Amino acid sequence: MKLDDDDFSLLGLPARFEMDMPALDARWREMQGQVHPDRFAAEGAAAQRVAMQWAVRVNEAYRRLKDPLSRAAYLCELRGTPIDAERNTAMPGAFLMQQMAWREALDEAHGEADVQAIDDAVAGQERALLADIASKLDTQDDPAAAAELVRALMFVRRFRADIGRRLDTFDL
């Protein structure tokens, strides 16, 4: 193992979008047990610092692979197609129209049931995007198409966060 290994190699997992989450969790726990700084307390400060670097790196890899959006963006980058969301915000017209329709529906929603119905519809779109991303990355090996879908998923995730905040107002 090297600190600069990619996350999949570091954790000994296949570089795929579809992830066996129990295997990821088990591998993370195993790695944390191996690199935790407390295991190196008797070996001095230098060994503890190195162990801390390893622990941080293992945690970073785990967090990135655990989240589907982060994992997809990371795979695109590993395959030579960075998401570049800060500069590349172009989206297909149909997707933008759908976003506008959802925003209008959320603005016009009058109760919790209306907002929940919007969330259900958007959650369905999120599931469809995740399935498409899995297909583009794991089956078709098309990171450019996957990157476009990842950018769309970023929009959907932000909108779902807005919906969540709106739903929270009903709990008050």
Backbone as CSV, one residue per row, in Angstrom:
resi,resn,N_x,N_y,N_z,CA_x,CA_y,CA_z,C_x,C_y,C_z
1,MET,0.839,-1.184,0.000,0.000,0.000,0.000,0.884,1.248,0.000
2,LYS,0.385,2.238,-0.739,1.053,3.532,-0.749,-0.005,4.593,-0.500
3,LEU,0.393,5.683,0.151,-0.546,6.762,0.433,-1.173,7.323,-0.839
4,ASP,-0.440,7.263,-1.951,-0.968,7.834,-3.184,-1.708,6.820,-4.058
5,ASP,-1.958,5.618,-3.542,-2.811,4.664,-4.262,-4.197,5.271,-4.434
6,ASP,-4.885,4.885,-5.501,-6.269,5.340,-5.617,-7.086,4.670,-4.511
7,ASP,-8.258,5.234,-4.244,-9.077,4.771,-3.117,-9.434,3.290,-3.225
8,PHE,-9.727,2.830,-4.420,-10.111,1.431,-4.610,-8.945,0.506,-4.298
9,SER,-7.762,0.845,-4.828,-6.572,0.037,-4.550,-6.230,0.068,-3.075
10,LEU,-6.312,1.255,-2.482,-5.995,1.405,-1.075,-6.852,0.468,-0.221
11,LEU,-8.148,0.404,-0.542,-9.058,-0.420,0.258,-9.215,-1.834,-0.296
12,GLY,-8.512,-2.143,-1.377,-8.550,-3.491,-1.936,-9.907,-3.851,-2.527
13,LEU,-10.527,-2.892,-3.200,-11.854,-3.102,-3.780,-11.799,-2.859,-5.280
14,PRO,-12.697,-3.492,-6.041,-12.703,-3.254,-7.487,-13.132,-1.820,-7.807
15,ALA,-12.523,-1.248,-8.826,-12.821,0.126,-9.242,-14.089,0.132,-10.090
16,ARG,-15.214,0.036,-9.396,-16.531,0.001,-10.038,-17.456,0.957,-9.305
17,PHE,-18.490,1.418,-10.020,-19.483,2.264,-9.364,-20.336,1.439,-8.405
18,GLU,-20.817,0.293,-8.883,-21.610,-0.575,-8.004,-20.699,-1.047,-6.882
19,MET,-21.122,-0.791,-5.662,-20.266,-1.042,-4.510,-20.975,-1.973,-3.538
20,ASP,-20.247,-2.978,-3.086,-20.724,-3.852,-2.022,-20.469,-3.106,-0.716
21,MET,-21.512,-2.430,-0.213,-21.342,-1.562,0.948,-20.890,-2.320,2.195
22,PRO,-21.427,-3.500,2.487,-20.891,-4.232,3.648,-19.404,-4.556,3.496
23,ALA,-18.953,-4.862,2.281,-17.529,-5.134,2.058,-16.712,-3.865,2.265
24,LEU,-17.224,-2.723,1.798,-16.540,-1.447,2.006,-16.425,-1.153,3.494
25,ASP,-17.538,-1.295,4.224,-17.524,-1.035,5.664,-16.545,-1.960,6.385
26,ALA,-16.555,-3.237,6.018,-15.661,-4.205,6.667,-14.201,-3.887,6.376
27,ARG,-13.915,-3.549,5.133,-12.532,-3.238,4.760,-12.049,-1.973,5.478
28,TRP,-12.935,-0.970,5.600,-12.573,0.262,6.305,-12.247,-0.043,7.768
29,ARG,-13.106,-0.830,8.428,-12.854,-1.172,9.838,-11.526,-1.930,9.977
30,GLU,-11.288,-2.846,9.060,-10.042,-3.617,9.102,-8.830,-2.695,8.933
31,MET,-8.908,-1.807,7.960,-7.793,-0.879,7.716,-7.589,0.063,8.902
32,GLN,-8.680,0.563,9.476,-8.557,1.453,10.630,-7.883,0.722,11.792
33,GLY,-8.212,-0.544,11.947,-7.561,-1.324,12.997,-6.064,-1.457,12.787
34,GLN,-5.638,-1.478,11.530,-4.218,-1.622,11.212,-3.444,-0.319,11.350
35,VAL,-4.099,0.812,11.053,-3.348,2.068,10.989,-3.674,3.051,12.111
36,HIS,-4.534,2.693,13.031,-4.926,3.636,14.080,-3.690,4.054,14.883
37,PRO,-3.527,5.360,15.090,-2.327,5.857,15.794,-2.123,5.255,17.184
38,ASP,-3.179,4.877,17.876,-3.030,4.292,19.213,-2.227,2.992,19.177
39,ARG,-2.276,2.278,18.051,-1.511,1.031,17.935,-0.007,1.295,17.937
40,PHE,0.372,2.544,17.662,1.784,2.882,17.521,2.290,3.772,18.662
41,ALA,1.527,3.828,19.748,1.879,4.696,20.881,3.261,4.360,21.444
42,ALA,3.596,3.097,21.500,4.881,2.691,22.076,6.044,2.935,21.126
43,GLU,5.761,3.238,19.869,6.828,3.401,18.871,7.269,4.849,18.685
44,GLY,6.675,5.758,19.423,7.134,7.138,19.375,6.288,8.043,18.494
45,ALA,6.633,9.323,18.572,5.851,10.359,17.896,5.896,10.236,16.376
46,ALA,7.052,9.892,15.825,7.166,9.792,14.364,6.251,8.689,13.824
47,ALA,6.240,7.552,14.476,5.375,6.452,14.042,3.906,6.825,14.177
48,GLN,3.583,7.555,15.218,2.198,7.989,15.393,1.783,8.981,14.311
49,ARG,2.703,9.870,13.914,2.389,10.829,12.843,2.135,10.100,11.525
50,VAL,2.956,9.118,11.221,2.762,8.331,9.999,1.434,7.579,10.078
51,ALA,1.155,6.995,11.223,-0.116,6.289,11.398,-1.290,7.240,11.238
52,MET,-1.147,8.459,11.741,-2.216,9.450,11.597,-2.438,9.775,10.125
53,GLN,-1.367,9.907,9.356,-1.503,10.149,7.919,-2.280,9.009,7.255
54,TRP,-1.924,7.796,7.617,-2.612,6.642,7.049,-4.078,6.623,7.464
55,ALA,-4.361,6.898,8.725,-5.744,6.896,9.207,-6.574,7.946,8.472
56,VAL,-6.007,9.127,8.285,-6.707,10.188,7.555,-6.958,9.757,6.117
57,ARG,-5.950,9.176,5.486,-6.079,8.743,4.087,-7.128,7.643,3.946
58,VAL,-7.154,6.699,4.864,-8.146,5.618,4.820,-9.549,6.184,5.020
59,ASN,-9.705,7.109,5.959,-11.017,7.735,6.185,-11.474,8.525,4.961
60,GLU,-10.546,9.231,4.344,-10.867,10.007,3.139,-11.363,9.081,2.027
61,ALA,-10.666,7.985,1.813,-11.061,7.024,0.776,-12.429,6.429,1.096
62,TYR,-12.635,6.078,2.334,-13.919,5.489,2.752,-15.073,6.455,2.505
63,ARG,-14.911,7.706,2.937,-15.983,8.698,2.738,-16.286,8.895,1.257
64,ARG,-15.251,8.949,0.428,-15.452,9.178,-1.002,-16.167,7.981,-1.642
65,LEU,-15.792,6.781,-1.275,-16.394,5.602,-1.898,-17.775,5.291,-1.339
66,LYS,-18.054,5.706,-0.134,-19.350,5.426,0.483,-20.475,6.238,-0.174
67,ASP,-20.192,7.448,-0.593,-21.201,8.314,-1.202,-21.247,8.080,-2.711
68,PRO,-22.410,7.689,-3.252,-22.485,7.395,-4.692,-22.072,8.567,-5.590
69,LEU,-22.452,9.775,-5.231,-22.088,10.928,-6.051,-20.573,11.126,-6.057
70,SER,-19.967,11.092,-4.893,-18.511,11.242,-4.799,-17.791,10.104,-5.514
71,ARG,-18.302,8.889,-5.343,-17.689,7.719,-5.990,-17.748,7.847,-7.508
72,ALA,-18.891,8.290,-8.034,-19.041,8.443,-9.477,-18.097,9.521,-10.013
73,ALA,-18.040,10.657,-9.329,-17.149,11.734,-9.765,-15.692,11.259,-9.728
74,TYR,-15.346,10.522,-8.686,-13.981,10.017,-8.537,-13.637,9.039,-9.663
75,LEU,-14.566,8.134,-9.981,-14.322,7.186,-11.073,-14.156,7.907,-12.405
76,CYS,-14.983,8.917,-12.642,-14.836,9.692,-13.881,-13.444,10.307,-13.952
77,GLU,-13.006,10.879,-12.841,-11.683,11.496,-12.793,-10.581,10.461,-13.018
78,LEU,-10.700,9.306,-12.359,-9.699,8.249,-12.543,-9.628,7.799,-13.998
79,ARG,-10.758,7.874,-14.690,-10.816,7.436,-16.086,-10.586,8.580,-17.076
80,GLY,-10.045,9.681,-16.573,-9.621,10.756,-17.461,-10.663,11.799,-17.808
81,THR,-11.799,11.800,-17.126,-12.854,12.774,-17.409,-13.300,13.430,-16.110
82,PRO,-12.550,14.443,-15.656,-12.971,15.127,-14.430,-14.320,15.806,-14.612
83,ILE,-15.081,15.903,-13.549,-16.419,16.490,-13.583,-16.329,17.979,-13.903
84,ASP,-15.390,18.682,-13.306,-15.163,20.099,-13.577,-16.460,20.901,-13.441
85,ALA,-17.195,20.662,-12.376,-18.521,21.270,-12.181,-18.464,22.784,-12.030
86,GLU,-17.336,23.320,-11.574,-17.234,24.766,-11.392,-17.259,25.502,-12.723
87,ARG,-16.688,24.892,-13.754,-16.613,25.543,-15.065,-17.581,24.959,-16.075
88,ASN,-17.947,23.707,-15.916,-18.811,23.055,-16.892,-20.190,22.849,-16.273
89,THR,-21.064,23.805,-16.490,-22.421,23.727,-15.932,-23.467,23.497,-17.016
90,ALA,-23.020,23.202,-18.229,-23.961,22.976,-19.331,-24.800,21.733,-19.049
91,MET,-26.089,21.860,-19.249,-27.026,20.757,-19.040,-27.953,20.698,-20.253
92,PRO,-28.450,19.521,-20.562,-29.418,19.409,-21.661,-30.670,20.240,-21.360
93,GLY,-31.267,20.778,-22.405,-32.447,21.630,-22.253,-33.588,20.948,-21.521
94,ALA,-33.829,19.684,-21.819,-34.928,18.958,-21.161,-34.692,18.856,-19.658
95,PHE,-33.450,18.652,-19.262,-33.140,18.561,-17.839,-33.382,19.913,-17.167
96,LEU,-32.951,20.983,-17.818,-33.160,22.317,-17.254,-34.645,22.643,-17.135
97,MET,-35.427,22.247,-18.119,-36.879,22.472,-18.058,-37.484,21.696,-16.888
98,GLN,-37.021,20.469,-16.676,-37.510,19.667,-15.553,-37.164,20.345,-14.229
99,GLN,-35.953,20.872,-14.133,-35.533,21.582,-12.923,-36.447,22.774,-12.658
100,MET,-36.734,23.541,-13.703,-37.606,24.703,-13.550,-39.004,24.280,-13.103
101,ALA,-39.519,23.206,-13.678,-40.850,22.728,-13.305,-40.876,22.291,-11.843
102,TRP,-39.838,21.608,-11.406,-39.769,21.191,-10.001,-39.706,22.400,-9.076
103,ARG,-38.896,23.377,-9.428,-38.773,24.580,-8.591,-40.104,25.316,-8.504
104,GLU,-40.788,25.446,-9.631,-42.099,26.098,-9.619,-43.077,25.314,-8.754
105,ALA,-43.073,23.994,-8.886,-43.969,23.162,-8.085,-43.662,23.326,-6.597
106,LEU,-42.385,23.399,-6.247,-42.015,23.576,-4.844,-42.467,24.949,-4.337
107,ASP,-42.304,25.967,-5.171,-42.745,27.311,-4.786,-44.256,27.367,-4.575
108,GLU,-44.986,26.581,-5.359,-46.447,26.605,-5.293,-47.031,25.579,-4.326
109,ALA,-46.195,24.739,-3.748,-46.679,23.697,-2.836,-47.313,24.349,-1.609
110,HIS,-48.469,23.814,-1.213,-49.211,24.427,-0.109,-49.145,23.639,1.198
111,GLY,-48.672,22.450,1.134,-48.630,21.662,2.358,-47.568,20.591,2.291
112,GLU,-47.429,19.908,3.387,-46.408,18.866,3.494,-46.618,17.770,2.455
113,ALA,-47.862,17.395,2.197,-48.140,16.339,1.219,-47.683,16.756,-0.174
114,ASP,-47.895,18.019,-0.528,-47.445,18.519,-1.841,-45.919,18.447,-1.951
115,VAL,-45.248,18.890,-0.901,-43.780,18.887,-0.904,-43.264,17.451,-0.929
116,GLN,-43.901,16.572,-0.175,-43.471,15.170,-0.156,-43.658,14.522,-1.522
117,ALA,-44.722,14.868,-2.227,-44.952,14.325,-3.578,-43.839,14.780,-4.528
118,ILE,-43.424,16.023,-4.392,-42.323,16.526,-5.218,-41.050,15.771,-4.874
119,ASP,-40.798,15.569,-3.592,-39.599,14.836,-3.175,-39.614,13.413,-3.722
120,ASP,-40.770,12.780,-3.697,-40.868,11.415,-4.231,-40.517,11.378,-5.717
121,ALA,-41.016,12.368,-6.474,-40.719,12.425,-7.906,-39.231,12.668,-8.153
122,VAL,-38.653,13.571,-7.388,-37.240,13.891,-7.557,-36.374,12.705,-7.114
123,ALA,-36.790,12.005,-6.068,-36.052,10.815,-5.626,-36.050,9.754,-6.726
124,GLY,-37.155,9.634,-7.439,-37.206,8.699,-8.566,-36.208,9.086,-9.649
125,GLN,-36.113,10.379,-9.924,-35.137,10.860,-10.906,-33.716,10.581,-10.421
126,GLU,-33.484,10.761,-9.134,-32.160,10.494,-8.571,-31.797,9.009,-8.740
127,ARG,-32.738,8.126,-8.456,-32.488,6.683,-8.638,-32.193,6.361,-10.103
128,ALA,-32.935,6.978,-11.015,-32.703,6.739,-12.441,-31.314,7.222,-12.861
129,LEU,-30.911,8.390,-12.374,-29.576,8.901,-12.691,-28.498,7.966,-12.158
130,LEU,-28.664,7.484,-10.927,-27.676,6.562,-10.351,-27.574,5.279,-11.176
131,ALA,-28.701,4.763,-11.630,-28.685,3.553,-12.469,-27.981,3.829,-13.799
132,ASP,-28.247,4.994,-14.385,-27.587,5.352,-15.645,-26.087,5.529,-15.456
133,ILE,-25.712,6.143,-14.351,-24.284,6.324,-14.060,-23.611,4.964,-13.914
134,ALA,-24.251,4.054,-13.185,-23.695,2.706,-13.017,-23.489,2.042,-14.365
135,SER,-24.463,2.176,-15.236,-24.357,1.574,-16.561,-23.217,2.196,-17.360
136,LYS,-23.131,3.510,-17.342,-22.081,4.199,-18.115,-20.689,3.855,-17.598
137,LEU,-20.538,3.713,-16.289,-19.216,3.449,-15.724,-18.859,1.969,-15.696
138,ASP,-19.796,1.126,-15.311,-19.465,-0.281,-15.090,-19.672,-1.157,-16.310
139,THR,-20.614,-0.810,-17.174,-20.935,-1.659,-18.317,-20.380,-1.089,-19.618
140,GLN,-20.656,0.189,-19.851,-20.302,0.793,-21.137,-18.921,1.437,-21.153
141,ASP,-18.315,1.644,-19.991,-17.027,2.324,-19.863,-17.036,3.639,-20.645
142,ASP,-18.004,4.485,-20.316,-18.180,5.771,-20.983,-18.138,6.889,-19.933
143,PRO,-16.919,7.233,-19.471,-16.828,8.239,-18.404,-17.312,9.626,-18.826
144,ALA,-17.234,9.958,-20.108,-17.714,11.276,-20.550,-19.227,11.375,-20.361
145,ALA,-19.959,10.343,-20.759,-21.418,10.332,-20.562,-21.740,10.276,-19.072
146,ALA,-20.964,9.516,-18.319,-21.190,9.434,-16.872,-20.956,10.791,-16.223
147,ALA,-19.946,11.533,-16.674,-19.649,12.846,-16.090,-20.829,13.799,-16.272
148,GLU,-21.464,13.761,-17.431,-22.642,14.602,-17.654,-23.761,14.223,-16.688
149,LEU,-23.947,12.933,-16.486,-24.970,12.468,-15.555,-24.621,12.839,-14.112
150,VAL,-23.354,12.804,-13.773,-22.928,13.186,-12.422,-23.242,14.660,-12.181
151,ARG,-22.985,15.506,-13.166,-23.318,16.923,-13.011,-24.826,17.096,-12.807
152,ALA,-25.628,16.341,-13.539,-27.088,16.400,-13.362,-27.455,15.935,-11.952
153,LEU,-26.809,14.877,-11.490,-27.088,14.368,-10.146,-26.737,15.403,-9.087
154,MET,-25.713,16.193,-9.325,-25.351,17.255,-8.380,-26.506,18.257,-8.254
155,PHE,-27.120,18.620,-9.367,-28.269,19.521,-9.343,-29.420,18.884,-8.571
156,VAL,-29.677,17.620,-8.852,-30.785,16.919,-8.188,-30.540,16.845,-6.687
157,ARG,-29.313,16.547,-6.274,-28.994,16.474,-4.848,-29.220,17.827,-4.158
158,ARG,-28.785,18.909,-4.819,-28.997,20.235,-4.227,-30.483,20.535,-4.097
159,PHE,-31.254,20.169,-5.113,-32.683,20.425,-5.056,-33.333,19.584,-3.961
160,ARG,-32.909,18.349,-3.809,-33.456,17.514,-2.730,-33.113,18.102,-1.365
161,ALA,-31.958,18.722,-1.232,-31.616,19.398,0.026,-32.576,20.562,0.263
162,ASP,-32.911,21.298,-0.801,-33.896,22.386,-0.680,-35.254,21.835,-0.250
163,ILE,-35.632,20.726,-0.833,-36.902,20.089,-0.458,-36.861,19.675,1.013
164,GLY,-35.748,19.102,1.438,-35.597,18.690,2.833,-35.752,19.854,3.794
165,ARG,-35.152,20.989,3.434,-35.303,22.182,4.281,-36.768,22.620,4.336
166,ARG,-37.436,22.523,3.216,-38.860,22.898,3.173,-39.688,21.930,4.030
167,LEU,-39.379,20.635,3.941,-40.095,19.647,4.764,-39.829,19.881,6.242
168,ASP,-38.625,20.314,6.582,-38.297,20.594,7.982,-39.171,21.697,8.567
169,THR,-39.651,22.604,7.743,-40.494,23.684,8.252,-41.830,23.151,8.744
170,PHE,-42.253,22.001,8.249,-43.504,21.410,8.692,-43.380,20.726,10.046
171,ASP,-42.141,20.409,10.421,-41.896,19.734,11.698,-41.885,20.703,12.869
172,LEU,-41.883,21.991,12.603,-41.776,22.985,13.667,-43.064,23.136,14.426
